[in-house]
Amino acid sequence: MRATRKKIQNPWGGFLFVLPSIIAMAIFVYGMIGYTFVESLENRYNAYTTKIEFVGLVNYIELWSDPEFTHALSNLLKFTAVFMIGCMLSGLIMALLLEKGIKGEGFFRSTYLYPMAISFIAMGTSWRWLMDSARDDDATGLNYILKNIGLGALQSDWYTSEAGSMYAMALPAIWQMAGYVMALFLAGFRGIPDDLREAARVDGASEYKIYRHILFPQLSPTFLTVLIILGHISMKVFDLIFGIATKSYVTKVLAIYMWQTIFDFQNYAKGAAIAIVILLMIAVAVIPYLIYVNKTEEANK
């Protein structure tokens, strides 16, 4: 009789394999978040503070009376609104153009996705030239193009204008992320069985009604995913705006103000408080989505 060996399974093997990652996450993610939160409750108002004291929520309360903070928050909300709407519309339109399998789809899909391969800081440097505010004979970038195609009246100050700075800032962000949104919507369209469309056509439904009553309702999870991803990206935007306008007041958002507060003004407590505010804003958007996804997965089991 051939001797057989029983394979001994170590229940701790998998845990030990991921243990280094768990330790790294605990220290460098959750540990740093905890340290930042504690620092935001102290009086580290400059690099020379020697007597560190607990001041509670004073730093958070003072933020809301700081006009620069409220200005940065207002800019962030404007940027988020334009960025999300622009990405959703342009990504959906591109997905609609491609979802029926047009000729050369691979080329167009790659072209739409290409901007996402460019880093925000490199793209910001390019768009700083494109959105130069010089006009007419001195025009460059977009203003030069508008002048030469007979649309000189549409020349703009772009990001140097107080009124339209954040709307202009959203343009390069939309250009970069619209292809990614297109890919998500396209995957959603391709995941809908063709039988649903054929059945609707047999019943005499027009293409408009097929999209409105059958396809778009099926894309509800995709719409929600896109909203969460775009909202998360916009709330912590830093490198794009820094690459275009550096530390300009008119384009300042919370991440820029936090960076200035910590590294330029060395007010560590206030900077930590701003960082926690950004984290809470992201958590408000992401946590309900995670709860929804978990409940959906449990219901589908």
C-alpha positions in Angstrom: 0.0 0.0 0.0 1.4 3.3 -1.0 1.9 5.6 2.0 0.0 8.8 1.8 0.8 12.0 3.5 -1.8 14.3 4.8 -1.2 17.9 3.9 -1.1 20.0 7.0 -2.7 23.3 6.5 -1.4 26.2 8.7 -4.3 28.4 9.6 -1.9 31.2 10.4 -0.1 31.1 7.0 -2.4 33.5 5.2 -2.4 35.9 8.2 1.4 35.9 8.5 1.6 36.6 4.7 -0.5 39.8 5.0 0.8 40.8 8.4 3.5 43.2 7.1 0.8 45.1 5.1 -1.4 45.2 8.1 1.4 46.7 10.2 2.3 49.2 7.6 -1.4 50.3 7.2 -1.8 50.5 10.9 1.3 52.8 11.3 1.4 54.9 8.2 -2.3 55.3 7.4 -4.4 55.0 10.6 -1.6 55.9 12.9 -0.8 59.0 10.9 -4.5 59.9 10.8 -4.7 59.5 14.6 -1.6 61.6 15.1 -2.9 64.4 12.8 -6.2 64.4 14.7 -4.5 64.7 18.0 -2.2 67.5 16.7 -5.3 69.4 15.5 -6.5 69.5 19.1 -3.3 71.1 20.4 -1.7 74.6 20.3 1.1 74.0 17.8 0.7 77.4 16.3 4.3 77.7 15.1 7.6 75.8 15.0 8.7 77.4 18.3 5.9 76.3 20.5 7.5 74.7 23.5 4.6 74.2 25.8 2.2 71.9 24.0 -1.3 72.1 25.5 -4.7 70.5 24.6 -7.1 73.1 23.3 -10.0 70.9 22.1 -12.0 72.1 19.1 -10.7 75.6 19.2 -8.8 75.2 15.9 -11.9 73.9 14.2 -14.1 76.7 15.4 -11.6 79.3 14.4 -11.4 77.8 10.8 -15.0 78.9 10.1 -14.2 82.5 11.0 -11.2 82.5 8.8 -12.1 84.2 5.5 -9.2 82.4 3.7 -10.6 79.0 4.7 -14.1 79.8 3.7 -12.8 81.2 0.4 -10.9 78.0 -0.2 -13.9 75.9 0.7 -16.1 77.9 -1.7 -13.6 77.4 -4.5 -13.5 73.7 -3.8 -17.3 73.4 -4.0 -17.4 75.3 -7.3 -14.6 73.1 -8.8 -16.3 69.9 -7.6 -19.7 70.9 -9.1 -18.3 71.8 -12.5 -15.8 68.9 -12.6 -18.4 66.2 -11.7 -21.1 67.5 -14.1 -18.5 68.0 -16.9 -17.0 64.5 -16.5 -20.4 62.8 -16.2 -21.8 64.4 -19.3 -18.7 64.1 -21.5 -18.0 60.6 -20.4 -21.6 59.5 -21.0 -21.7 61.1 -24.4 -18.4 59.3 -25.4 -19.7 56.0 -24.1 -22.9 56.4 -26.1 -20.9 57.0 -29.2 -18.9 53.9 -28.7 -21.3 51.4 -27.1 -22.7 50.1 -30.3 -19.3 49.0 -31.5 -18.4 51.6 -34.2 -15.5 51.1 -36.6 -12.2 52.1 -35.1 -13.5 51.8 -31.6 -10.2 50.6 -30.2 -8.5 53.8 -31.5 -11.1 56.1 -30.1 -11.2 54.3 -26.8 -7.4 54.6 -26.4 -7.5 58.3 -27.5 -10.1 59.1 -24.9 -8.3 57.3 -22.1 -4.8 58.6 -23.0 -5.1 61.9 -20.9 -5.5 59.8 -17.8 -1.9 58.5 -18.2 -0.6 62.0 -17.7 0.1 63.1 -14.1 -1.9 66.1 -12.8 1.3 68.1 -12.1 2.6 67.6 -15.7 -0.8 68.4 -17.1 -1.1 71.5 -14.9 2.2 72.8 -16.4 0.9 72.4 -19.9 -2.5 73.9 -19.2 -0.9 76.9 -17.5 0.3 77.9 -21.0 -2.9 76.9 -22.7 -5.0 79.1 -20.3 -2.7 82.2 -20.5 -4.8 85.3 -20.1 -3.1 87.4 -22.8 -5.4 88.4 -25.6 -5.5 89.6 -29.2 -2.0 90.1 -30.7 -0.3 88.8 -27.5 -2.6 85.8 -27.2 -1.3 82.3 -26.7 -2.8 78.9 -26.0 -6.6 78.8 -26.1 -7.0 82.5 -26.6 -4.8 82.3 -29.7 -6.9 79.5 -31.1 -10.2 81.4 -30.4 -8.8 84.5 -32.1 -7.7 82.7 -35.2 -11.0 80.8 -35.7 -13.0 84.0 -35.5 -14.2 83.6 -31.9 -12.1 86.3 -30.4 -15.0 87.5 -28.4 -14.8 84.3 -26.3 -11.2 85.0 -25.2 -11.0 84.8 -21.4 -8.8 85.6 -18.4 -9.3 81.9 -17.5 -7.9 81.1 -14.1 -6.7 84.6 -13.3 -10.3 85.9 -13.1 -11.9 86.0 -9.7 -15.3 85.1 -11.1 -14.4 82.2 -13.4 -11.1 80.9 -12.0 -12.5 77.6 -10.6 -14.6 76.9 -13.7 -11.5 77.3 -15.8 -9.6 75.0 -13.4 -12.2 72.3 -14.0 -11.5 72.2 -17.7 -8.1 70.3 -17.6 -9.5 68.0 -14.9 -12.5 67.1 -17.1 -10.2 66.6 -20.1 -8.2 64.1 -18.0 -10.9 62.1 -16.3 -13.7 62.1 -18.9 -12.0 59.1 -20.7 -12.0 57.1 -17.4 -15.7 57.9 -16.9 -16.4 56.8 -20.5 -14.7 53.5 -19.8 -16.9 52.9 -16.7 -20.1 53.8 -18.6 -19.0 51.7 -21.6 -18.5 48.7 -19.3 -21.9 49.3 -17.8 -23.5 49.4 -21.2 -21.7 46.2 -22.4 -22.9 44.4 -19.2 -26.5 44.8 -20.1 -27.9 41.7 -22.0 -28.8 42.3 -25.6 -32.0 40.3 -25.0 -33.5 43.3 -23.2 -33.0 45.6 -26.2 -34.3 43.0 -28.6 -37.4 42.4 -26.5 -38.1 46.2 -26.3 -37.6 46.6 -30.1 -40.1 43.7 -30.7 -42.6 45.5 -28.5 -42.2 48.6 -30.7 -40.1 50.7 -28.3 -38.0 53.5 -29.9 -34.3 53.8 -29.3 -35.0 56.8 -27.0 -37.4 54.8 -24.9 -34.9 51.9 -24.8 -32.2 54.1 -23.3 -34.5 56.0 -21.0 -36.6 53.1 -19.6 -34.2 50.1 -19.9 -30.5 51.0 -20.3 -30.1 54.0 -18.1 -32.0 52.4 -15.1 -29.6 49.5 -15.4 -26.7 51.9 -15.1 -27.7 53.2 -11.7 -24.8 51.4 -9.9 -22.4 52.8 -12.4 -23.7 56.3 -12.0 -23.2 56.0 -8.2 -19.7 54.6 -8.6 -18.7 57.5 -10.9 -20.1 60.1 -8.6 -18.2 58.7 -5.6 -14.9 58.4 -7.5 -15.1 61.9 -9.0 -16.2 63.4 -5.7 -13.3 61.8 -3.9 -10.8 63.1 -6.5 -12.1 66.6 -6.5 -12.2 67.1 -2.7 -8.5 66.4 -2.4 -7.3 68.1 -5.6 -3.9 69.7 -5.1 -1.3 69.0 -7.8 -3.4 70.1 -10.8 -4.2 73.5 -9.3 -0.6 73.9 -7.9 0.8 73.1 -11.3 -1.3 75.8 -13.0 -1.5 78.6 -10.5 0.9 77.6 -7.7 -0.4 79.5 -4.6 -2.7 82.1 -6.3 -5.4 83.3 -3.9 -8.2 83.2 -6.5 -7.6 79.5 -7.2 -6.9 78.4 -3.6 -8.7 75.2 -2.4 -8.5 73.4 0.9 -5.5 71.2 0.0 -3.5 74.2 -1.2 -4.4 76.2 2.0 -3.4 73.2 4.2 -0.1 73.0 2.4 0.6 76.7 2.9 -0.5 76.7 6.5 1.8 73.8 7.4 4.9 74.6 5.3 4.8 78.3 4.8 3.2 79.5 8.0 4.3 76.5 10.1 1.0 76.5 11.9 0.8 72.8 12.4 -2.3 72.6 14.5 -4.4 74.6 12.0 -3.0 72.7 9.1 -3.9 69.4 10.8 -7.4 70.7 11.4 -7.8 71.5 7.7 -6.5 68.0 6.8 -9.1 66.4 9.1 -11.9 68.5 7.6 -10.9 67.3 4.1 -10.8 63.7 5.5 -14.3 64.1 6.9 -15.7 65.5 3.7 -14.3 62.5 1.8 -15.7 60.1 4.5 -19.1 61.6 4.2 -19.1 60.8 0.5 -17.4 57.4 0.6 -18.7 55.6 3.7 -22.4 55.6 2.7 -21.3 54.2 -0.7 -19.4 51.4 1.0 -22.4 50.6 3.2 -24.6 50.5 0.1 -22.2 48.2 -1.8 -22.0 45.8 1.2 -25.8 45.6 1.6 -26.2 45.0 -2.2 -23.6 42.2 -2.1 -25.3 40.6 0.9 -28.7 40.8 -0.8 -27.3 39.1 -4.0 -25.9 36.2 -2.1 
